[in-house]
Structures are given as C-alpha cells and as structure tokens.
C-alpha cells in the first residue's frame, strides 16, 4: 500500500531546474523588475562581504599582535609567508612608494580568498538551517558566496578603478594625467581618438576584472548544485556519483578559489603599476 505522505512529498519536490533557480536566488530588499535596477540590494551579498572583511581584518590583527621575534608558530609563519609573497609581487610590479599599495594588495587577496572559500559550504546548508528555525517563509533565498554575485566582483573592480585613477593623478598630476588621456598613444593631433581609446581601456579593464572573478565562481557554484542533484537520485549511481564528483570537484575547487584571489590581486597591482608609468 502506497504511503500518502511519501507520495505528497514527491509531488511537491522541486524539479532539477527549479532547484537550481531557487539556490541561485538572492535575499534582496525587493524583486528585481528590470535587467539593471540599482534600487535592489542583495542583502546576503552585503552581509557575507562585510563578514569576511571583518574576519580577514581580525586574522591580520591577531597575527600582528601575536608576532614574536623568536621562532614563529604555524599561524605566524603562514601570515609571514603570505605578507612576503604580496610584498615581493608588489616590489616587482610597482616601482615607487608601496607603503599603501602592498597593504591594499594583501587586503584584496585575503578578502577575495575568504569570500571565495564560502563556496565550500554545503549548498543546502542555509535553506536547511532556515527551515529548522522556521524562517523559510521569511528567508526564501540566500546565497553565501559574494563573489558569485556579479554585483560583488564589479563593486570591487570599481574600487580598484578608483585607486588606479587616484594614483594616476597623484603620480602625474591632474594636468599630466589629462594630457596623457588626450595625447597617448598617437599624439595630441589625434586627441579625440586617443581619449576614446583610453576610456575604452579603463572600462574594459574594469569590466574584465570583475567578470573574470564572477564567471569562475558562478560556474563553480553551479557545478556544486549539479553535483548535489546527483545525491538526490535514489540510485547507487546517484550516490556514488555525488560522493566521487563532489570530492574531486571540491579538491580542484581549492585551486580555483586560491588562484582567482591571486589573479585579482595581481591584476590590481598591474593596473596600479601602470598608473606609475607614463606613455
């Protein structure tokens, strides 16, 4: 005799597409009405971005407070290796005063790394948690990876653009930078063409910086969701596929998480370094 409870649950179970669309939704202040809607705020992205920033700052503060001149512990040694790596990269790329630039690069790397690492949390963790707390009717969507939301990486890319523009003006002076905008690379006689070319370069660098990070993390999150669907299959193949594919992808994703943080940091240094150079 069929169990009506089981049959009812199966009837209300989401399809594969509904499952993916649900997990790709954001906890927002309002429903997005158009492709570009700046009145919509993804609360989950803002919350986890700030949280990871606070955690990263706390880790750096603890490392600085516990630093000793003797034999370092594992935590201090790891932080020292990280700081030396960032300092070496900034020294090789930026030729000038790096008192502010190296800390910016370190902040970018640690912050992006921590936000990317949220992708290792189980995809159903938040929905299960809210359901257990009876909040699933209030919080129907929640995404815990800020870098998988295009708004997050593009916001950081715009911040990098602001830093680059600041150093262009600081190093070359406002007049020197404006002259470079109109005169480089083909001479002042082609000023309109030079200006257009330089504006396109700034826009293209900013968009590609944000889109690169977002594309890789969004694809990784989507693959985790597809692997999770394998576990929902009530077959031996589904279970084994979920365990094997999930383990392999999680191990490989460690490289992606670290590599994307490193690439974002390196491109930030490259763009700031270019601001120190003239055409």
C-alpha positions as CSV (number, residue, x, y, z in Angstrom):
1,X,0.0,0.0,0.0
2,X,1.4,3.4,-1.0
3,X,2.4,5.9,1.7
4,X,0.4,9.1,1.0
5,X,3.0,11.2,2.9
6,X,5.8,10.0,0.7
7,X,3.7,10.5,-2.4
8,X,2.8,14.0,-1.3
9,X,6.4,14.9,-0.6
10,X,7.4,13.5,-4.0
11,X,4.7,15.5,-5.7
12,X,5.9,18.8,-4.1
13,X,9.6,18.1,-4.7
14,X,11.2,20.7,-7.0
15,X,12.5,19.7,-10.4
16,X,16.2,20.0,-11.2
17,X,15.7,23.4,-12.9
18,X,13.5,24.7,-10.0
19,X,16.2,23.5,-7.5
20,X,19.0,25.3,-9.3
21,X,16.9,28.5,-9.9
22,X,15.9,28.6,-6.2
23,X,19.5,28.3,-5.0
24,X,20.7,31.0,-7.4
25,X,18.2,33.4,-5.9
26,X,19.3,36.2,-3.6
27,X,17.9,37.6,-0.4
28,X,17.0,41.0,-1.6
29,X,15.1,44.1,-0.4
30,X,12.7,43.9,-3.4
31,X,12.1,41.9,-6.5
32,X,14.2,43.0,-9.4
33,X,12.0,44.4,-12.1
34,X,14.5,45.0,-14.9
35,X,17.9,43.8,-16.0
36,X,19.6,46.9,-14.4
37,X,17.9,48.0,-11.2
38,X,20.1,49.9,-8.8
39,X,17.3,50.1,-6.2
40,X,17.7,46.3,-5.5
41,X,20.2,45.3,-2.7
42,X,21.3,41.7,-2.3
43,X,21.4,41.6,1.5
44,X,23.1,38.2,1.5
45,X,26.0,39.5,-0.6
46,X,26.4,42.6,1.5
47,X,26.3,40.6,4.7
48,X,28.9,38.0,3.7
49,X,31.2,40.5,2.1
50,X,31.3,42.6,5.3
51,X,31.5,39.5,7.5
52,X,34.5,38.1,5.5
53,X,36.1,41.5,5.6
54,X,35.8,41.6,9.4
55,X,37.2,38.1,9.7
56,X,40.1,38.9,7.4
57,X,40.9,42.0,9.4
58,X,40.7,40.1,12.7
59,X,43.1,37.5,11.4
60,X,45.6,40.1,10.4
61,X,45.2,41.9,13.7
62,X,45.7,38.7,15.7
63,X,48.8,37.9,13.6
64,X,50.3,41.3,14.2
65,X,49.5,41.2,17.9
66,X,51.0,37.7,18.4
67,X,54.1,38.3,16.3
68,X,57.3,37.5,18.0
69,X,61.0,37.8,17.1
70,X,61.7,34.2,18.1
71,X,60.7,31.0,16.3
72,X,57.2,31.7,14.8
73,X,54.3,29.4,15.3
74,X,52.3,27.9,12.4
75,X,49.8,30.8,12.3
76,X,52.5,33.5,12.4
77,X,54.6,31.6,9.8
78,X,51.7,31.3,7.4
79,X,50.9,35.0,7.7
80,X,54.5,36.0,7.2
81,X,54.8,33.8,4.1
82,X,51.6,35.5,2.8
83,X,52.9,39.0,3.5
84,X,56.3,38.3,2.0
85,X,54.6,36.9,-1.1
86,X,52.5,40.0,-1.6
87,X,55.4,42.3,-0.9
88,X,57.6,40.5,-3.4
89,X,54.9,40.8,-6.1
90,X,54.3,44.5,-5.4
91,X,58.0,45.2,-5.5
92,X,58.3,43.5,-8.9
93,X,55.4,45.3,-10.4
94,X,55.1,48.7,-8.8
95,X,58.1,51.0,-8.9
96,X,57.5,53.6,-6.4
97,X,56.2,54.2,-2.9
98,X,54.5,50.9,-1.8
99,X,53.6,51.8,1.8
100,X,49.9,51.9,0.8
101,X,49.9,49.6,-2.3
102,X,51.2,46.4,-0.6
103,X,48.6,46.6,2.2
104,X,45.9,47.1,-0.5
105,X,47.1,44.1,-2.4
106,X,47.2,42.0,0.8
107,X,43.7,43.1,1.7
108,X,42.4,42.3,-1.7
109,X,43.9,38.8,-1.7
110,X,42.7,37.9,1.8
111,X,39.3,39.3,1.3
112,X,38.6,37.7,-2.0
113,X,40.1,34.4,-0.8
114,X,37.7,34.3,2.2
115,X,34.7,35.2,0.1
116,X,35.6,32.5,-2.4
117,X,36.1,29.9,0.3
118,X,32.4,30.2,1.3
119,X,31.8,28.1,-1.8
120,X,32.9,25.1,0.2
121,X,29.9,25.3,2.5
122,X,27.1,22.7,1.6
123,X,24.8,24.1,-1.0
124,X,21.7,23.3,1.1
125,X,23.1,24.4,4.4
126,X,21.3,27.8,4.7
127,X,18.0,26.5,3.4
128,X,18.1,23.6,5.8
129,X,19.1,26.0,8.7
130,X,16.3,28.4,7.9
131,X,13.8,25.6,7.6
132,X,14.8,24.2,11.0
133,X,14.4,27.7,12.6
134,X,11.0,28.1,11.0
135,X,12.2,31.1,8.9
136,X,11.9,29.5,5.5
137,X,8.8,31.6,4.8
138,X,10.6,34.8,5.6
139,X,14.0,34.0,4.1
140,X,13.2,32.0,0.9
141,X,16.5,32.7,-0.8
142,X,20.1,33.0,0.5
143,X,23.4,32.8,-1.3
144,X,26.6,32.6,0.7
145,X,29.2,33.4,-2.0
146,X,29.5,37.1,-2.6
147,X,31.9,36.7,-5.5
148,X,29.4,34.5,-7.3
149,X,27.1,37.6,-7.4
150,X,28.1,39.9,-10.2
151,X,27.5,42.9,-8.0
152,X,30.2,41.9,-5.6
153,X,33.1,41.5,-8.1
154,X,32.0,44.5,-10.1
155,X,31.9,46.6,-6.9
156,X,35.5,45.6,-6.1
157,X,36.6,46.2,-9.7
158,X,35.1,49.8,-9.5
159,X,37.0,50.3,-6.2
160,X,40.3,49.2,-8.0
161,X,39.5,51.7,-10.8
162,X,39.1,54.5,-8.2
163,X,42.5,53.6,-6.7
164,X,44.1,53.5,-10.2
165,X,42.6,56.9,-11.0
166,X,43.9,58.3,-7.7
167,X,47.4,57.1,-8.4
168,X,47.3,58.4,-11.9
169,X,46.5,61.9,-10.6
170,X,48.9,61.6,-7.6
171,X,51.9,60.5,-9.7
172,X,51.4,62.5,-12.8
173,X,49.4,65.4,-11.6
174,X,46.0,66.3,-12.8
175,X,47.3,68.2,-15.8
176,X,49.8,65.4,-16.7
177,X,47.1,62.7,-16.5
178,X,44.7,64.7,-18.6
179,X,47.4,65.4,-21.2
180,X,48.1,61.6,-21.3
181,X,44.4,60.9,-21.8
182,X,44.4,63.2,-24.9
183,X,47.9,62.7,-26.2
184,X,48.7,59.0,-25.7
185,X,49.4,56.9,-27.6
186,X,49.2,58.6,-31.0
187,X,50.0,62.2,-30.3
188,X,47.9,65.3,-29.5
189,X,46.8,65.7,-33.1
190,X,44.6,62.6,-32.6
191,X,43.2,63.8,-29.3
192,X,39.6,62.7,-29.8
193,X,40.7,59.2,-30.9
194,X,43.2,58.9,-28.0
195,X,40.6,60.0,-25.4
196,X,38.1,57.4,-26.8
197,X,40.8,54.7,-26.8
198,X,41.8,55.4,-23.2
199,X,38.3,55.5,-21.9
200,X,37.6,52.1,-23.6
201,X,40.8,50.8,-22.0
202,X,39.7,51.8,-18.5
203,X,36.2,50.4,-19.0
204,X,37.4,47.1,-20.5
205,X,40.0,46.6,-17.7
206,X,37.3,47.2,-15.0
207,X,34.7,45.0,-16.6
208,X,37.1,42.2,-17.3
209,X,38.5,42.3,-13.8
210,X,35.1,41.9,-12.2
211,X,33.7,39.5,-14.8
212,X,36.6,37.1,-14.6
213,X,36.2,36.6,-10.9
214,X,32.4,36.3,-11.1
215,X,32.4,33.9,-14.1
216,X,34.8,31.4,-12.4
217,X,33.0,31.5,-9.0
218,X,29.5,31.4,-10.6
219,X,30.5,28.4,-12.7
220,X,31.9,26.6,-9.6
221,X,28.7,27.3,-7.6
222,X,26.6,25.9,-10.5
223,X,28.7,22.8,-10.7
224,X,28.3,22.2,-7.0
225,X,24.5,22.4,-7.5
226,X,24.6,19.9,-10.3
227,X,26.6,17.5,-8.2
228,X,24.1,18.0,-5.4
229,X,21.4,16.9,-7.7
230,X,23.2,13.6,-8.2
231,X,22.8,12.9,-4.5
232,X,19.0,13.4,-4.9
233,X,18.9,10.4,-7.3
234,X,17.7,7.4,-5.3
235,X,20.1,5.1,-7.1
236,X,23.6,3.6,-6.4
237,X,24.9,5.6,-9.3
238,X,23.5,8.8,-8.0
239,X,25.0,8.3,-4.5
240,X,28.4,7.2,-5.8
241,X,28.4,10.0,-8.4
242,X,27.6,12.6,-5.8
243,X,30.4,11.4,-3.4
244,X,33.1,10.9,-6.1
245,X,32.2,14.0,-8.2
246,X,31.7,16.2,-5.2
247,X,35.1,15.1,-3.6
248,X,37.0,15.6,-6.9
249,X,35.5,18.9,-7.7
250,X,35.9,20.2,-4.1
251,X,39.7,19.4,-4.3
252,X,40.0,21.0,-7.7
253,X,38.0,24.0,-6.5
254,X,40.5,24.7,-3.8
255,X,42.9,25.6,-6.6
256,X,40.3,27.8,-8.2
257,X,39.5,29.6,-5.0
258,X,43.1,30.5,-4.3
259,X,44.0,31.2,-7.9
260,X,41.2,33.6,-8.5
261,X,42.1,35.6,-5.4
262,X,45.7,35.6,-6.6
263,X,44.8,36.7,-10.1
264,X,42.5,39.5,-8.8
265,X,45.4,40.7,-6.5
266,X,47.9,40.6,-9.3
267,X,45.8,42.5,-11.8
268,X,45.1,45.1,-9.1
269,X,48.9,45.5,-8.7
270,X,49.4,45.6,-12.5
271,X,46.8,48.3,-13.0
272,X,48.3,50.4,-10.1
273,X,51.7,49.8,-11.5
274,X,50.7,51.1,-14.9
275,X,49.4,54.3,-13.2
276,X,53.1,54.9,-12.1
277,X,54.3,54.7,-15.7
278,X,53.9,57.2,-18.5
279,X,53.4,56.6,-22.2
